[in-house]
Every structure is written in structure tokens, then in C-alpha cells.
Amino acid sequence: MADVNKVVLAYSGGLDTSVILKWLQDTYNCEVVTFTADLGQGEEVEPARAKAQAMGVREIYIDDLREEFVRDFVFPMFRANTVYEGEYLLGTSIARPLIAKRLIEIANETGADAISHGATGKGNDQVRFELGAYALKPGVKVIAPWREWDLLSREKLMDYAEKHAIPIERHGKKKSPYSMDANLLHISVRGVGERGGVRPGRGRGGAV
């Protein structure tokens, strides 16, 4: 693995990023700084702090970006009448450039030499995060675990979390097949299959 001393992780505290946090610590033997963006997703924000602390994270950023999100991203999107394929609003994707911007700012503040995200290798979010980051800091290293590891299903992620004592919600033998992404504007839902990786949902009708 490349020499990485400190990485800033876009961290929600959910299954994917909780596993990524531990995987980064073990795979890169590096310090991880967590960054959780408060974009209006509600009560799931603050528990991310306790989860990160339980994983030994010393530098934890939880930033309220709601005003900047609406002012500089949502309103301009509405003014431009941006509708994907003529059907639905870019509720989830419009937040990615803002998260990338703050990731780079935190990397500069903390002296980190890399950033990391939980976007899958099959989705457009990896492009949004990474191009945003490269535009602001061309030489930054981006670690995208979904392009490196073999944990390609929700079942494997849960097994990894169980093996490494990562606190997650697991309800008996029946696991939720869904992962949700919410902000002030929108909530999107995606399904994760045992063999098929991630099946993104467009979140139609999810804007609130």
C-alpha cells in the first residue's frame, strides 16, 4: 500500500463508512480523521461522533453545512432547472461537491495526505467526490475502498463488522437490504445485493 500517514474520511457512521474506518486503519496503518457533514439528515449526525470515538478516532469533525448547502448549491440548482433525465431532482448528487470541498479543507487543516469516501466503484458519486477534490487540490491522494477491497455485498460488510467488533445494527438473520442517504432536500434509497453489489435507487419523489 502507498505511504499514507493521515486520511480524512467522509463518515456517516453507517455500515459502509464504519467498516471503511476500520479497514483504513488496518490496511494503511494510518490515522483517520472523520468528517460528518450535517446537511439536514437529522438525528443520525451526532451518533457518528460516539461511533468514531469508539473506533479510536482523535480528530472528529461534524460540521453544520445546511446554510451553505441551500444557498450555494440547492438554490442555484433550482434556478438552473436542473432535472436529471427530465424526471427527478439531483437531491443526493448536489451535496457531493460541498462534501468534497470540506474534505479538502479539513485535509489542509489537519495535514492529511489523503481523503477517502464510501462511494462505490460502479456509481457516479465516486466521480463527483474525486473530481471535486482534484479541482481543489490536484495532488491529493484519494482512497476509494470499493475499488480496492473484496467486501462487495452488504452481507460481507456485516460479517466484517462483526468480526472486528464494529458497532452496527443487525437484526437477527434478516438484514435490511437498503441504504439511505438523506439531506434537507431529498432522501435516496439503494439496495445492496449478496452478489450484485450496489443497486442504486433514484429516489424519485424523495425530495421534501
Backbone as JSON, one array per atom type, in Angstrom:
{
  "sequence": "MADVNKVVLAYSGGLDTSVILKWLQDTYNCEVVTFTADLGQGEEVEPARAKAQAMGVREIYIDDLREEFVRDFVFPMFRANTVYEGEYLLGTSIARPLIAKRLIEIANETGADAISHGATGKGNDQVRFELGAYALKPGVKVIAPWREWDLLSREKLMDYAEKHAIPIERHGKKKSPYSMDANLLHISVRGVGERGGVRPGRGRGGAV",
  "N": [[0.83, -1.2, 0.0], [0.32, 2.32, -0.58], [2.26, 4.94, 0.95], [0.67, 6.34, 3.5], [-0.06, 8.62, 5.92], [-2.06, 10.04, 7.26], [-5.56, 10.23, 6.85], [-8.51, 11.78, 5.68], [-11.75, 10.92, 6.22], [-14.89, 10.81, 4.68], [-17.55, 10.5, 6.6], [-20.35, 8.8, 7.74], [-21.18, 7.22, 9.77], [-22.67, 5.05, 9.3], [-23.14, 1.64, 8.08], [-21.35, 1.16, 5.82], [-19.32, 3.25, 5.96], [-18.44, 2.89, 8.54], [-17.22, 0.4, 8.46], [-15.29, 1.04, 6.55], [-13.71, 2.85, 7.98], [-12.4, 1.23, 9.92], [-11.13, -0.5, 8.15], [-9.4, 1.21, 6.78], [-7.68, 1.94, 8.88], [-6.47, -0.53, 9.41], [-5.52, -1.47, 6.92], [-3.97, 0.58, 5.76], [-2.56, 1.37, 7.91], [-2.8, 3.86, 9.21], [-3.57, 7.14, 10.58], [-6.9, 8.14, 11.07], [-9.06, 10.73, 10.25], [-12.29, 11.76, 10.92], [-15.04, 13.07, 9.06], [-18.14, 14.4, 9.24], [-20.83, 15.58, 7.52], [-23.34, 17.8, 8.27], [-26.17, 17.98, 6.69], [-28.76, 18.32, 7.06], [-29.84, 15.87, 7.63], [-30.78, 15.05, 10.02], [-31.29, 13.27, 13.09], [-29.28, 11.37, 12.86], [-26.77, 12.42, 12.75], [-25.24, 13.25, 15.11], [-24.79, 10.77, 16.56], [-22.71, 9.72, 15.08], [-20.39, 10.79, 16.08], [-19.94, 9.48, 18.56], [-19.59, 6.88, 17.63], [-17.28, 7.13, 16.09], [-15.45, 7.88, 18.06], [-15.44, 5.54, 19.57], [-14.03, 3.94, 17.88], [-11.52, 4.82, 18.15], [-10.84, 7.26, 17.03], [-9.28, 10.39, 16.98], [-9.47, 12.97, 15.95], [-12.32, 14.51, 15.14], [-14.67, 15.72, 13.0], [-17.68, 17.37, 12.84], [-19.7, 19.08, 10.95], [-21.93, 21.76, 10.49], [-23.42, 22.27, 7.63], [-25.67, 23.19, 6.46], [-26.78, 25.75, 5.77], [-24.94, 26.72, 3.85], [-25.18, 24.69, 1.99], [-27.85, 24.93, 1.04], [-27.87, 27.63, 0.16], [-25.69, 27.89, -1.69], [-25.77, 25.71, -3.34], [-28.27, 24.18, -3.57], [-30.27, 26.21, -4.17], [-29.08, 27.51, -6.5], [-29.19, 25.27, -8.19], [-31.96, 24.88, -8.46], [-32.6, 27.3, -9.73], [-31.39, 26.91, -12.13], [-32.97, 24.99, -13.13], [-32.37, 22.24, -12.99], [-32.82, 19.02, -13.79], [-32.56, 15.62, -13.66], [-32.43, 13.55, -16.45], [-34.87, 14.55, -17.1], [-36.65, 13.83, -15.11], [-36.17, 13.68, -12.25], [-35.02, 15.4, -9.29], [-31.64, 16.42, -8.47], [-31.07, 15.43, -5.83], [-29.37, 13.99, -4.04], [-26.84, 13.96, -5.32], [-26.17, 16.67, -5.63], [-25.1, 17.45, -3.25], [-22.57, 16.4, -3.1], [-20.28, 17.86, -4.23], [-19.98, 19.87, -2.28], [-19.36, 18.38, 0.02], [-16.94, 17.29, -0.83], [-15.43, 19.63, -1.05], [-15.25, 20.44, 1.65], [-13.9, 18.23, 2.68], [-11.36, 18.54, 1.56], [-10.62, 20.99, 2.69], [-10.44, 20.24, 5.39], [-8.43, 18.33, 5.22], [-6.29, 19.98, 4.58], [-6.22, 21.53, 6.92], [-5.57, 19.65, 8.89], [-3.27, 18.45, 8.04], [-3.41, 16.14, 6.57], [-2.65, 13.58, 4.18], [-4.3, 12.32, 2.42], [-7.64, 11.63, 1.26], [-10.79, 9.97, 1.79], [-13.64, 8.11, 0.66], [-16.98, 6.67, 0.64], [-18.2, 5.97, -1.72], [-19.32, 3.77, -4.27], [-17.58, 1.66, -6.64], [-19.06, 1.44, -8.91], [-20.69, 3.57, -9.23], [-21.78, 7.02, -9.87], [-21.13, 8.8, -7.87], [-18.52, 8.5, -6.94], [-17.06, 9.8, -8.89], [-18.0, 12.39, -8.62], [-17.17, 13.11, -6.01], [-14.36, 12.8, -6.29], [-13.48, 14.33, -8.53], [-14.2, 16.83, -7.63], [-12.51, 17.05, -5.43], [-9.95, 16.85, -6.65], [-10.01, 19.14, -8.22], [-9.74, 21.13, -6.36], [-7.45, 20.45, -4.98], [-5.07, 19.3, -6.63], [-3.02, 17.34, -6.27], [-3.83, 15.6, -4.29], [-4.22, 12.47, -2.6], [-6.62, 10.02, -3.24], [-8.5, 7.66, -1.6], [-10.41, 5.0, -2.42], [-12.17, 2.68, -1.12], [-14.05, 0.83, -2.18], [-13.06, 0.24, -4.64], [-10.9, -1.22, -4.1], [-11.11, -3.26, -2.13], [-12.52, -6.56, -1.26], [-15.03, -6.68, -0.25], [-17.83, -6.91, -1.29], [-20.58, -6.96, -0.93], [-23.53, -6.39, 1.07], [-23.84, -8.3, 3.01], [-21.21, -9.27, 3.34], [-20.01, -6.97, 4.34], [-21.33, -6.71, 6.79], [-20.49, -9.06, 8.04], [-17.76, -8.53, 8.25], [-17.84, -6.34, 9.97], [-18.86, -7.56, 12.25], [-16.83, -9.39, 12.83], [-14.75, -7.67, 13.52], [-15.73, -6.33, 15.67], [-17.2, -4.0, 15.24], [-19.54, -1.58, 15.95], [-22.74, -1.99, 14.79], [-26.11, -1.97, 13.49], [-27.82, -4.92, 13.55], [-30.25, -7.08, 12.8], [-31.08, -9.94, 13.85], [-31.38, -12.74, 11.66], [-32.42, -11.58, 9.51], [-31.58, -9.09, 7.43], [-31.55, -5.6, 6.72], [-32.0, -4.67, 3.39], [-31.41, -2.21, 2.42], [-29.86, 0.97, 1.9], [-29.8, 4.3, 2.97], [-29.73, 7.73, 1.98], [-29.9, 10.9, 3.13], [-30.85, 14.39, 3.04], [-31.49, 17.94, 3.52], [-33.04, 18.4, 1.28], [-33.83, 15.95, 0.15], [-34.28, 12.36, -0.01], [-32.6, 9.38, -0.76], [-32.71, 5.97, -1.77], [-31.07, 2.88, -1.78], [-30.47, -0.46, -2.88], [-28.61, -3.27, -1.69], [-27.19, -6.06, -2.92], [-26.48, -9.61, -2.39], [-24.74, -10.75, -4.26], [-24.68, -8.96, -6.31], [-23.55, -6.5, -5.74], [-23.95, -3.0, -5.44], [-27.14, -1.65, -5.97], [-28.22, 1.15, -7.26], [-30.75, 3.45, -6.18], [-33.02, 5.77, -7.54], [-34.45, 7.53, -6.06], [-36.89, 8.81, -6.62], [-39.41, 11.13, -6.08], [-38.48, 11.63, -3.62], [-37.75, 14.1, -2.66], [-38.13, 16.57, -0.16]],
  "CA": [[0.0, 0.0, 0.0], [1.04, 3.59, -0.61], [2.58, 5.5, 2.25], [-0.34, 7.3, 3.92], [0.04, 8.83, 7.36], [-3.33, 10.51, 7.79], [-6.58, 10.32, 5.82], [-9.79, 12.32, 6.1], [-12.82, 10.06, 5.71], [-16.27, 11.27, 4.69], [-18.04, 9.48, 7.52], [-21.74, 8.95, 8.16], [-21.44, 6.37, 10.91], [-23.44, 3.9, 8.86], [-22.41, 0.39, 7.88], [-20.24, 1.27, 4.88], [-18.2, 4.06, 6.42], [-17.9, 2.31, 9.78], [-16.29, -0.63, 8.01], [-14.18, 1.71, 5.89], [-12.85, 3.42, 9.01], [-11.55, 0.15, 10.44], [-10.34, -1.03, 7.03], [-8.31, 2.17, 6.55], [-6.73, 1.81, 9.98], [-5.73, -1.78, 9.31], [-4.89, -1.66, 5.6], [-2.97, 1.62, 5.52], [-1.87, 1.64, 9.18], [-2.75, 5.32, 9.25], [-4.54, 7.84, 11.42], [-8.1, 8.53, 10.31], [-9.86, 11.86, 10.7], [-13.64, 11.61, 10.36], [-15.79, 14.28, 8.75], [-19.57, 14.17, 9.02], [-21.48, 16.81, 7.08], [-24.74, 17.96, 8.62], [-26.88, 18.56, 5.55], [-30.18, 18.26, 7.38], [-30.32, 14.48, 7.71], [-31.47, 14.85, 11.29], [-30.73, 12.71, 14.31], [-28.2, 10.42, 12.63], [-25.49, 13.12, 12.7], [-24.48, 13.24, 16.35], [-24.27, 9.44, 16.92], [-21.46, 9.45, 14.36], [-19.28, 11.17, 16.95], [-19.7, 8.4, 19.52], [-19.07, 5.72, 16.9], [-15.89, 7.41, 15.72], [-14.67, 7.82, 19.29], [-15.31, 4.13, 19.94], [-13.06, 3.35, 16.97], [-10.21, 5.39, 18.45], [-10.56, 8.46, 16.25], [-8.96, 11.53, 17.84], [-9.92, 14.2, 15.31], [-13.66, 14.26, 14.64], [-15.32, 16.93, 12.51], [-19.11, 17.32, 12.5], [-19.9, 20.46, 10.53], [-23.26, 22.15, 10.03], [-23.27, 22.88, 6.31], [-27.02, 23.34, 5.9], [-26.98, 27.04, 5.12], [-24.13, 26.76, 2.63], [-25.77, 23.72, 1.05], [-29.04, 25.51, 0.42], [-27.55, 28.91, -0.5], [-24.72, 27.83, -2.79], [-25.92, 24.51, -4.16], [-29.67, 23.86, -3.87], [-30.94, 27.31, -4.87], [-28.59, 27.62, -7.89], [-29.69, 24.14, -8.96], [-33.35, 25.18, -8.8], [-32.64, 28.39, -10.71], [-30.98, 26.35, -13.43], [-33.96, 23.97, -13.5], [-31.6, 21.03, -13.22], [-33.61, 17.81, -13.54], [-31.85, 14.52, -14.32], [-33.23, 12.8, -17.41], [-36.21, 15.13, -17.14], [-37.55, 13.13, -14.2], [-36.06, 13.88, -10.82], [-34.03, 16.37, -8.84], [-30.34, 15.87, -8.08], [-31.11, 15.63, -4.39], [-28.19, 13.44, -3.39], [-25.6, 14.3, -6.01], [-25.83, 18.08, -5.49], [-24.35, 17.63, -2.0], [-21.22, 15.82, -3.18], [-19.21, 18.86, -4.36], [-19.8, 20.55, -1.0], [-18.64, 17.46, 0.9], [-15.56, 17.23, -1.34], [-14.8, 20.9, -0.68], [-14.91, 20.43, 3.07], [-12.87, 17.2, 2.87], [-10.06, 19.13, 1.23], [-10.31, 21.98, 3.72], [-10.02, 19.53, 6.6], [-7.13, 17.73, 4.92], [-5.32, 21.06, 4.71], [-6.16, 21.94, 8.33], [-5.01, 18.59, 9.74], [-2.04, 17.92, 7.46], [-3.64, 14.81, 5.99], [-2.15, 13.43, 2.81], [-5.27, 11.59, 1.61], [-9.04, 11.64, 1.65], [-11.44, 8.72, 1.44], [-15.1, 8.19, 0.6], [-17.63, 5.37, 0.58], [-18.91, 5.77, -2.98], [-18.95, 2.5, -4.88], [-16.86, 1.71, -7.9], [-19.99, 1.37, -10.03], [-21.59, 4.71, -9.22], [-21.29, 8.33, -10.27], [-20.69, 9.59, -6.73], [-17.06, 8.48, -6.85], [-16.58, 10.83, -9.81], [-18.33, 13.7, -8.04], [-16.25, 13.35, -4.9], [-12.96, 12.85, -6.67], [-13.2, 15.48, -9.39], [-14.27, 17.99, -6.76], [-11.28, 17.08, -4.63], [-8.81, 17.13, -7.51], [-10.1, 20.53, -8.68], [-9.3, 22.0, -5.27], [-6.1, 20.06, -4.56], [-4.76, 18.31, -7.68], [-2.12, 16.26, -5.89], [-4.31, 14.83, -3.15], [-4.47, 11.06, -2.84], [-7.99, 9.61, -2.93], [-8.63, 6.23, -1.33], [-11.77, 4.55, -2.67], [-12.14, 1.27, -0.73], [-14.87, -0.05, -3.03], [-12.28, -0.15, -5.8], [-9.72, -1.96, -3.64], [-11.37, -4.43, -1.29], [-13.38, -7.61, -1.78], [-16.27, -6.68, 0.53], [-18.69, -6.38, -2.35], [-22.01, -7.11, -0.64], [-23.9, -5.96, 2.41], [-23.58, -9.43, 3.89], [-19.78, -9.29, 3.65], [-19.74, -5.82, 5.2], [-21.82, -7.03, 8.12], [-19.6, -10.07, 8.6], [-16.52, -7.84, 8.6], [-18.13, -5.54, 11.16], [-19.0, -8.49, 13.37], [-15.51, -9.95, 13.11], [-13.89, -6.65, 14.12], [-16.46, -5.7, 16.78], [-17.64, -2.66, 14.85], [-20.96, -1.48, 16.33], [-23.73, -1.72, 13.74], [-27.4, -2.57, 13.76], [-28.04, -6.17, 12.81], [-31.46, -7.61, 13.4], [-31.23, -11.37, 13.63], [-30.93, -13.25, 10.37], [-32.99, -10.74, 8.46], [-30.87, -7.81, 7.36], [-32.14, -4.62, 5.82], [-31.27, -4.62, 2.12], [-31.41, -0.85, 1.94], [-29.02, 2.03, 2.44], [-30.48, 5.54, 2.65], [-28.94, 8.95, 2.02], [-30.88, 11.98, 3.28], [-30.42, 15.75, 3.35], [-32.64, 18.85, 3.62], [-33.81, 18.39, 0.05], [-34.09, 14.7, -0.57], [-33.76, 11.09, 0.52], [-32.5, 8.36, -1.79], [-32.62, 4.63, -1.22], [-30.44, 1.93, -2.68], [-30.42, -1.82, -2.39], [-27.32, -3.92, -1.82], [-27.43, -7.48, -3.05], [-25.43, -10.51, -1.94], [-23.75, -10.94, -5.32], [-24.71, -7.93, -7.33], [-23.02, -5.21, -5.32], [-24.92, -1.96, -5.12], [-28.13, -1.29, -6.97], [-28.63, 2.49, -6.84], [-32.12, 3.88, -6.38], [-33.03, 7.17, -7.98], [-35.06, 8.36, -5.05], [-37.94, 9.62, -7.17], [-40.4, 11.51, -5.1], [-37.86, 11.71, -2.31], [-37.5, 15.46, -2.2], [-39.08, 17.0, 0.87]],
  "C": [[0.87, 1.26, 0.0], [1.23, 4.12, 0.8], [1.58, 6.62, 2.58], [-0.27, 7.42, 5.43], [-1.29, 9.23, 7.99], [-4.32, 10.68, 6.65], [-7.85, 10.9, 6.43], [-10.9, 11.52, 5.42], [-14.16, 10.77, 5.79], [-17.09, 10.19, 5.4], [-19.47, 9.76, 7.97], [-22.03, 8.19, 9.45], [-22.29, 5.17, 10.57], [-22.55, 2.69, 8.61], [-21.17, 0.58, 7.01], [-19.06, 2.03, 5.46], [-17.63, 3.58, 7.75], [-16.9, 1.21, 9.45], [-15.07, 0.01, 7.35], [-13.2, 2.28, 6.91], [-11.88, 2.37, 9.56], [-10.62, -0.38, 9.36], [-9.16, -0.09, 6.72], [-7.24, 2.05, 7.63], [-5.86, 0.57, 9.82], [-4.93, -1.9, 8.01], [-3.76, -0.67, 5.37], [-2.17, 1.97, 6.77], [-1.71, 3.14, 9.39], [-3.74, 5.87, 10.27], [-5.71, 8.28, 10.55], [-8.78, 9.69, 11.02], [-11.25, 11.68, 10.1], [-14.29, 12.97, 10.15], [-17.23, 13.89, 8.44], [-20.21, 15.5, 8.68], [-22.94, 16.79, 7.52], [-25.42, 18.72, 7.5], [-28.39, 18.51, 5.78], [-30.73, 16.86, 7.47], [-30.89, 14.13, 9.07], [-30.65, 14.15, 12.34], [-29.59, 11.73, 14.09], [-26.82, 11.08, 12.7], [-24.68, 12.92, 13.98], [-24.01, 11.85, 16.78], [-22.97, 9.08, 16.2], [-20.25, 9.79, 15.22], [-18.92, 10.03, 17.91], [-19.11, 7.17, 18.83], [-17.61, 5.92, 16.52], [-14.99, 7.34, 16.95], [-14.43, 6.38, 19.72], [-14.29, 3.4, 19.08], [-11.67, 3.98, 17.14], [-9.85, 6.63, 17.66], [-10.35, 9.65, 17.19], [-9.45, 12.86, 17.28], [-11.25, 13.92, 14.6], [-14.29, 15.59, 14.25], [-16.79, 16.62, 12.21], [-19.52, 18.76, 12.21], [-21.32, 20.7, 10.02], [-23.11, 22.93, 8.73], [-24.62, 23.19, 5.67], [-27.21, 24.65, 5.16], [-26.2, 27.13, 3.81], [-24.7, 25.84, 1.57], [-26.95, 24.33, 0.3], [-28.69, 26.74, -0.41], [-26.74, 28.72, -1.78], [-24.9, 26.64, -3.72], [-27.38, 24.25, -4.55], [-30.35, 24.97, -4.65], [-30.4, 27.51, -6.29], [-29.08, 26.47, -8.77], [-31.14, 24.37, -9.39], [-33.43, 26.27, -9.87], [-32.26, 27.9, -12.11], [-31.95, 25.29, -13.94], [-33.29, 22.64, -13.85], [-32.41, 19.8, -12.81], [-32.98, 16.67, -14.34], [-32.81, 13.71, -15.18], [-34.67, 13.28, -17.46], [-37.18, 14.56, -16.14], [-37.4, 13.48, -12.74], [-34.89, 14.8, -10.47], [-32.74, 15.68, -8.41], [-30.16, 16.02, -6.57], [-29.88, 15.14, -3.65], [-26.91, 13.98, -4.02], [-25.2, 15.76, -5.82], [-25.03, 18.35, -4.23], [-22.89, 17.2, -2.12], [-20.12, 16.85, -3.37], [-18.94, 19.6, -3.06], [-19.03, 19.66, -0.02], [-17.18, 17.37, 0.47], [-14.79, 18.49, -0.95], [-14.36, 20.88, 0.78], [-13.87, 19.35, 3.38], [-11.48, 17.78, 2.63], [-9.66, 20.18, 2.25], [-9.8, 21.32, 4.99], [-8.66, 18.87, 6.4], [-6.03, 18.78, 5.06], [-5.13, 21.48, 6.17], [-5.41, 20.93, 9.19], [-3.7, 18.02, 9.22], [-2.19, 16.53, 6.9], [-3.12, 14.75, 4.57], [-3.1, 12.65, 1.91], [-6.67, 11.86, 2.12], [-9.64, 10.31, 1.21], [-12.95, 8.91, 1.46], [-15.67, 6.78, 0.45], [-18.41, 5.13, -0.69], [-18.41, 4.5, -3.66], [-18.25, 2.7, -6.22], [-17.76, 1.67, -9.12], [-20.85, 2.63, -10.17], [-20.93, 6.01, -9.63], [-20.75, 9.15, -9.1], [-19.17, 9.59, -6.58], [-16.46, 9.57, -7.74], [-16.83, 12.21, -9.22], [-17.38, 14.06, -6.91], [-14.83, 13.65, -5.4], [-12.62, 14.02, -7.57], [-13.27, 16.77, -8.59], [-13.0, 18.16, -5.96], [-10.08, 17.46, -5.48], [-8.82, 18.58, -8.01], [-9.54, 21.48, -7.62], [-7.88, 21.7, -4.81], [-5.63, 18.94, -5.5], [-3.9, 17.14, -7.22], [-2.61, 15.37, -4.76], [-4.51, 13.36, -3.54], [-5.89, 10.74, -2.41], [-8.01, 8.1, -2.75], [-10.1, 5.87, -1.47], [-11.83, 3.05, -2.36], [-12.93, 0.35, -1.64], [-14.14, -0.44, -4.31], [-11.08, -1.01, -5.4], [-10.06, -3.26, -2.92], [-12.26, -5.46, -1.97], [-14.69, -7.72, -1.01], [-17.39, -6.12, -0.33], [-20.17, -6.67, -2.15], [-22.27, -6.66, 0.79], [-23.63, -7.07, 3.43], [-22.11, -9.48, 4.3], [-19.39, -8.13, 4.55], [-20.16, -6.12, 6.63], [-20.94, -8.08, 8.81], [-18.28, -9.45, 9.05], [-16.71, -7.04, 9.88], [-18.23, -6.42, 12.39], [-17.65, -9.04, 13.8], [-14.63, -8.96, 13.86], [-14.58, -5.84, 15.21], [-16.81, -4.25, 16.48], [-19.13, -2.55, 15.16], [-21.85, -1.09, 15.16], [-25.04, -2.35, 14.18], [-27.55, -3.81, 12.89], [-29.17, -6.91, 13.49], [-31.63, -9.09, 13.03], [-30.7, -11.81, 12.3], [-31.46, -12.42, 9.22], [-32.33, -9.38, 8.47], [-31.6, -6.88, 6.41], [-31.34, -4.57, 4.53], [-31.09, -3.2, 1.61], [-30.4, 0.04, 2.66], [-29.64, 3.36, 2.02], [-29.55, 6.74, 2.83], [-29.91, 10.12, 2.03], [-30.17, 13.32, 3.46], [-31.67, 16.63, 3.4], [-33.58, 18.74, 2.43], [-34.46, 17.05, -0.25], [-33.68, 13.5, 0.28], [-33.73, 10.09, -0.61], [-32.27, 7.02, -1.11], [-31.95, 3.74, -2.24], [-30.45, 0.56, -2.03], [-29.06, -2.41, -2.62], [-27.54, -5.42, -1.82], [-26.25, -8.32, -2.59], [-24.35, -10.67, -3.0], [-23.63, -9.74, -6.24], [-24.15, -6.59, -6.92], [-24.14, -4.24, -5.03], [-25.85, -1.71, -6.29], [-28.68, 0.08, -6.59], [-30.09, 2.75, -7.12], [-32.13, 5.37, -6.69], [-33.74, 8.07, -6.98], [-36.15, 9.26, -5.6], [-38.98, 9.91, -6.11], [-39.82, 11.69, -3.71], [-37.6, 13.11, -1.82], [-38.56, 15.89, -1.21], [-38.92, 18.49, 1.14]]
}
